[in-house]
Amino acid sequence: TVRNIFSFEVKKSGPKYTFVVRGDGFLYKQVRSMVGFLISVGKGNEKPEAVKELLRSGRTKDLD
């Protein structure tokens, strides 16, 4: 199944972060997996380059 993401925004308000994701539909736990991966990058558990590599490869199973 192919889903298209049109925008992915991260907004900060005080200590809270809000993730706004727009697309033509989402797979089960898709957004949760993407946000979790970005948090992992933010904590230093993944390199920032890993995001580009993952998007280029088209492998979304790595986000689970």
C-alpha positions as CSV (number, residue, x, y, z in Angstrom):
1,T,0.0,0.0,0.0
2,V,1.3,3.4,-0.9
3,R,0.5,6.5,1.1
4,N,1.6,10.0,0.3
5,I,2.7,12.5,2.9
6,F,2.3,16.1,1.9
7,S,3.7,17.8,4.9
8,F,5.3,17.0,8.3
9,E,5.6,19.9,10.7
10,V,7.1,20.0,14.2
11,K,5.9,22.8,16.4
12,K,7.2,23.7,19.9
13,S,5.2,25.4,22.5
14,G,7.0,25.6,25.8
15,P,8.1,22.1,26.8
16,K,5.5,20.5,24.4
17,Y,6.1,19.4,20.8
18,T,3.2,19.0,18.3
19,F,3.6,17.0,15.2
20,V,1.3,17.9,12.3
21,V,1.2,15.3,9.5
22,R,-0.9,15.7,6.4
23,G,-1.3,13.0,3.8
24,D,-3.8,11.1,1.7
25,G,-4.2,8.4,4.3
26,F,-2.1,6.6,6.9
27,L,-1.2,3.0,7.6
28,Y,-1.7,1.5,11.0
29,K,0.8,3.2,13.5
30,Q,2.6,4.9,10.6
31,V,2.7,8.4,12.1
32,R,3.6,7.0,15.6
33,S,6.5,5.1,14.0
34,M,7.7,8.2,12.2
35,V,7.5,10.4,15.3
36,G,9.2,7.8,17.4
37,F,12.1,7.6,14.9
38,L,12.5,11.4,14.9
39,I,12.5,11.3,18.7
40,S,15.2,8.7,18.6
41,V,17.3,10.9,16.3
42,G,16.7,13.8,18.7
43,K,18.0,11.8,21.7
44,G,21.1,10.8,19.7
45,N,20.2,7.2,19.3
46,E,20.2,7.6,15.5
47,K,22.2,9.8,13.3
48,P,20.3,12.7,11.6
49,E,21.5,11.3,8.2
50,A,19.5,8.1,9.0
51,V,16.3,10.1,8.2
52,K,17.4,10.9,4.6
53,E,18.8,7.4,4.1
54,L,15.5,5.8,5.2
55,L,13.4,8.1,3.0
56,R,15.6,7.5,0.0
57,S,15.5,3.7,0.4
58,G,11.7,3.6,0.6
59,R,12.0,1.1,3.5
60,T,9.4,2.0,6.0
61,K,9.6,-1.3,7.9
62,D,12.7,0.1,9.5
63,L,10.5,2.5,11.4
64,D,8.8,-0.3,13.4
